[in-house]
Amino acid sequence: MMQNVHLAPEEDEDDLYSGYNDYNPTFDTEDLENDIGFQQAARTSHGRRPPVTAKIPSTSASRPLGTAFGSKATLTSSMGRPTTGAIQDGVSRPMTAVHAAGYTKAAMRGSLFDPLGQARGPAPPLEMKNPDSSEEKIRQLEKKVNELVEESCIANSCGDLKLALEKAKEAGRKERVLVRQREQISTPDNINLDLTYSVLFNLASQYAANEMYAEALNTYQVIVKNKMFSNGGRLKVNMGNIYLKQRNYSKAIKFYRMALDQIPSVHKEMRINIMQNIGVAFIKTGQYIDAISSFEHIMSMSPNLKAGFNLILCYFAIGDSEQMKKSFQKLIAVPLEVDYDDKYISTNDDPHTNLLIEAIKNDSLRQIERERKSMAEEYIMTAAKLIAPVIETSFAVGYDWCVEVVKASHYVELANDLEINKATTYLRQQDFNQALETLKMFEKKDSRVKSAAATNLSFLYYLENELAQASNYADLAVNSDRYNPAALTNKGNIVFANGDYEKAAEFYKEALRNDSSCTEALYNLGLTYKKLNRIDEALDCFLKLHAILRNSAQVLHQIANLYEMMEDPNQAIEWLMQLISVVPTDPHVLSKLGKLYDNEGDKSQAFHYYYESYRYFPSNIEVIEWLGAYYIDTQFCEKAIEYFERAALIQPTQVKWQLMVASCYRRSGNYQKALEKYKVIHRKFPENVECLRFLVRLCTDMGLKEVQEYVTKLKKVEKLKEIREQRIKSGRDGSARSRKEGNAGGDTGGTKGEKLSAKLKALPGTNEPYESSSSKEIDASYVDPLGPQAERPKTAARKRTEEDDFADEELGEDLLPE
């Protein structure tokens, strides 16, 4: 009966855990239900066991029980180990820690094993937040402040600076309310310093963006003086920037240095930027030596293009040619950290590789590389042009030194540009031969450089009106580089100058196909269409050009002129008003506006613009004449005298202006002054019939004795006039006969006589009366009550023609990139 019970041997009395890991393969789980010791142990354990669902038939009849019916202290399990908490040989066996397995003391037989408590059902619902609680109000207020800061930043990035400032101010107000509420319900340690810092920093930034520098500085001071903000000292850089904008350079340098002291050396890039700002501030104050020390430190620690260029400027300012050379070499040696074009050239026929190269050939990184390289070339070219005339005895030697240094660097292609710039410098010194010789050296270079040099040579010969040479070099430029828009534009200019407008238009179109942004070709194409009287196409060209060059005065003038040719004065006036906003002091545009308003019958607006034109250019005869006639029409003859006297000063040989002055005196009732003025005119122009007639009339009305003298002179002058007219008539008849004889016998004498008579007819004599001048009027004529009608001719002021506009354009490649 006890054969399956294994008791611990006496020699192992001290080993309480002997037999714990033993395994009996004959163990039968069916007898566990009848094992009293096991059942007692199960009832006293901390876990729970699932209920027995089926009764297992007892085998106690065939097998003895695995427990004794004696004292509980001697009970052992069927595996031979003592029961939990049993006393064996007077020694208590310790309890094992079974709590982690999920057992409980209160477990009853038949209960479920549920260590995760799933039998208890779902968890009770969470407590609803109380919106009226202080913590919830603070949380919502803090969220609102963050939203306002974000909205302020977004408005600033969109360019709405006013809205950004309003949002920043509102965020500041709500943040102060938030701080007060936190202080009331909790200790000051719970205040969100990060939120306070961001609100103040954003507010200061928006003040600075709106140029409210005093308020920005005060806000920055609040941050800087608060010791609770650990990195607030860095904002002294921003304060220095504000002082620099205010041109308070001493304070800017002070704050830059204070910020530099508070920034650790690990932030190398920030320290370099601050030192660069210090150097720029020193340049502004003229302290070039201090600026040089800053830039030299930058070039030794972390060289960059801006610092190198500024260093050259400082040495140029103090006139140190040797240091200029060294600084130029340092500038050339600054690493660009960009990949060169070899990376974007395919070396095999792998379609996957070619596709990848095409994808990265113009991506954003490639564009950044191009911008960086373009900026480096601009700095180097500008520095070379600056120092070349002063580093050697002559500018030619200086340019040669710069070219050699550039050739030894990885900016080899800039050497050719420097040579072309050398030729431009010769041009500025009026040394055309040297300029031509310098440019002709490029004829043996590669196609790109040859095309650029030939384009400039063509342009030079075009300006000198040597169209044959200009055409030769234009052809050379086009043949060297058929896709050079400047060369094609120059070729079109030469063809235009020869009068072949259709062919010129073809060259301009080809230039635009190669480079749609070639504004010179587009402008000249519009002029060509204007010459061909294709007004709609010309207008289309200039409107496209206006979309590119929004504030180009020449483009606006051409559009207004085309609308005037299309007889649309309202559109012409509208475009001229836009032109006035660009060039408000152009007298020609102002007079054109006055003329258009005068044609429309708006005398007040016409007077306004004519008067503005007169203020800026008081020598325009057409404007002076219109203003004088306007005052006569409005019965203000005294004011008209001022304008006609100025016209007489400008054209002292023209009698009509002095006659108009005398006429104004008569109209205003000042007959004595009118008489004196007519006498002065008679002394200067004794054969003027008009003056003598008025003298006779005035002397008669005033009862003077001189009337008979003037009558005699008047008759004599009229007789001379008749004789002169007969001579002109006979000369005209003789020229007609000579022309007939010349047609019959090949004699050209008649043609010469015709030309002479035409010339005599075209040139008015000094003895001709005022009304014998051109009868073209710019205003309604007025009737002189004291004499014959005096017509006011329109003196043709020089207008801006298409040829002028064409010649003013920079056609071809720019000789000197400014």
Secondary structure, 3 states (H helix, E strand, C coil): CCCCCCCCCHHHCCCCCCCCCCCCCCCCHHHHHHCHHHHHHHHCCCCCCCCCCCCCCCCCCCCCCCCCCCCHHHCECCCCCECCCCEECCEECCCCCCHHHCCCCCCCCCCCCCCCCHHHCCCCCCCCCCCCCHHHHHHHHHHHHHHHHHHHHHHHHCCCHHHHHHHHHHHHHHHHHHHHHHHHHCCHHHCCHHHHHHHHHHHHHHHHHCCCHHHHHHHHHHHHHCCCCCCHHHHHHHHHHHHHHCCCHHHHHHHHHHHHHHCCCCCHHHHHHHHHHHHHHHHHCCCHHHHHHHHHHHHHHCCCHHHHHHHHHHHHHHCCHHHHHHHHHHHHCCCCCCCCHHHHCCCCCCHHHHHHHHHHCCCHHHHHHHHHHHHHHHHHHHHHHHHHHHHCCCHHHHHHHHHHHHHCCCCCCHHHHHHHHHHHHHHHCCCHHHHHHHHHHHHHCCHHHHHHHHHHHHHHHHHCCCHHHHHHHHHHHHHHCCCCHHHHHHHHHHHHHCCCHHHHHHHHHHHHHHCCCCHHHHHHHHHHHHHCCCHHHHHHHHHHHHHHCCCCHHHHHHHHHHHHHCCCHHHHHHHHHHHHHHCCCCHHHHHHHHHHHHHCCCHHHHHHHHHHHHHHCCCCHHHHHHHHHHHHHCCCHHHHHHHHHHHHHHCCCCHHHHHHHHHHHHHCCCHHHHHHHHHHHHHHCCCCHHHHHHHHHHHHHHCCCCHHHHHHHHHHHHHHHHHHHHHHHHHHHHHHHHHHHHHHHCCCHHHHHHHHHHHHHHCCCCCCCHHHCCCCCCCCCECCCCCCCECCCCCCCCCCCHHHHHHHCCCCCCCCCC
